[in-house]
Amino acid sequence: MATVNIQSAIAEYHQMMTHMGMDMHTFHANWHQNNRDPRRPNAPDANFGMTLNFGNDFLQMHHEMVKAKDTEQKFFMHHSSVVSWFQSMNYDLPQEWNPLSPIPAELAFIPTDQSLTRTTNNPQFALPKYFTVAGIGAGESPEPITGARKLSDFKNVNQLGCCIIYPHNAWHGAIGGAMNYFNTAIDDPIFYFGVHWHIDKVFDAYKNLPHVFALDATIEKAERVLPSSFTAEQIEQLKTWEELGLKISNK
C-alpha cells in the first residue's frame, strides 16, 4: 500500500470521477437541494419518519459515496466509492477517527479559499449512544423525537435516517468551514473519513440487526409511551442541532 496525502488523494478521486461523468460536488449538493431535511414534529412521535423515503435515501446515498463495494447494487452513484477507489489505487486508508479526539494530521484540510477553513479541529461531537446496538444506560436521555434508546428501537431505516440527520448536520456545523456547505463539504477529508464513516457504521450495524431484511422494511415494534410535548432540554437540543445545520451555497 502507498501512503498518500489524504486531501490530495480525495481531490484526485473527484477529478477522476468527473472524467467518468460524475461531478461529485454537483451530485452531493443537488441531492440535498432536491431532498430537503424532514421537519421535526411539534411533539414526540414514536412513528416519526417511518414513511419518509428521505431517511433511507440519505443513508444509502452517502454509503455509496463513502465505502460501498463495486459489486454492490447502487441506486444513486454508479461509480466507485472513495474507499473502493482508494483500494483500487493501492492507497492506504486513514486510521478511524475517534470523534472525541482532535482530528489527526493525516485528515488535515487546507482550503484554497480561507473562508472555508475549519472552525475547529477538535469539535468534541460524537453520535449519541442510542445509535449503537448497546444503546444508552439507565438515566440517559433517549432520542428526543422517537424515544429510541438503542439502534433496534428505530422502526425502520427511514426513521433511522430521519433521526440521524439532525446530529449529522450539527456535526458538520461543529467542524465548520467547508463542512458548512453541501457543495464544498466533500473536499474536507473529515467528510468521508470522519463524519460519514461513522454515519455509515450506524447504517451497517442497523442492516445487520437480525430483523432487518430490506432497506425499506417496516419493523413491528412495541409502542413506546412518549410524553405529549418536548421538554425544555429537548427543545434546546433540537434547536441547537438545527442552527448548526448545513447550508446551500454558491461557494
Buried (B, 14 or more C-beta within 10 A) or exposed (E): EEEBBBBEBBEBBBEBBEEEEBEBBEBBBBBBEEBEBBEBEEEBBBEBBBEBBBBBBBBBBBBBBBBBEEEEEBEBBEBBBBBBBBBEBEBBBBEEBEBEEBBBEBBBBEBEEEEBEBEEBEBEBEBBBBBBEEBBEEEEBBBBBBBBBBBBBBBBBBBBBBBBBBBBBBBBBBBBBBBBBBBBBBBBBBBBBBBBBBBBBBBEBBBEEEEBEEBEBEBEBEEBEBEEEBEEEBEEBBEEBBEBBBEEEEB
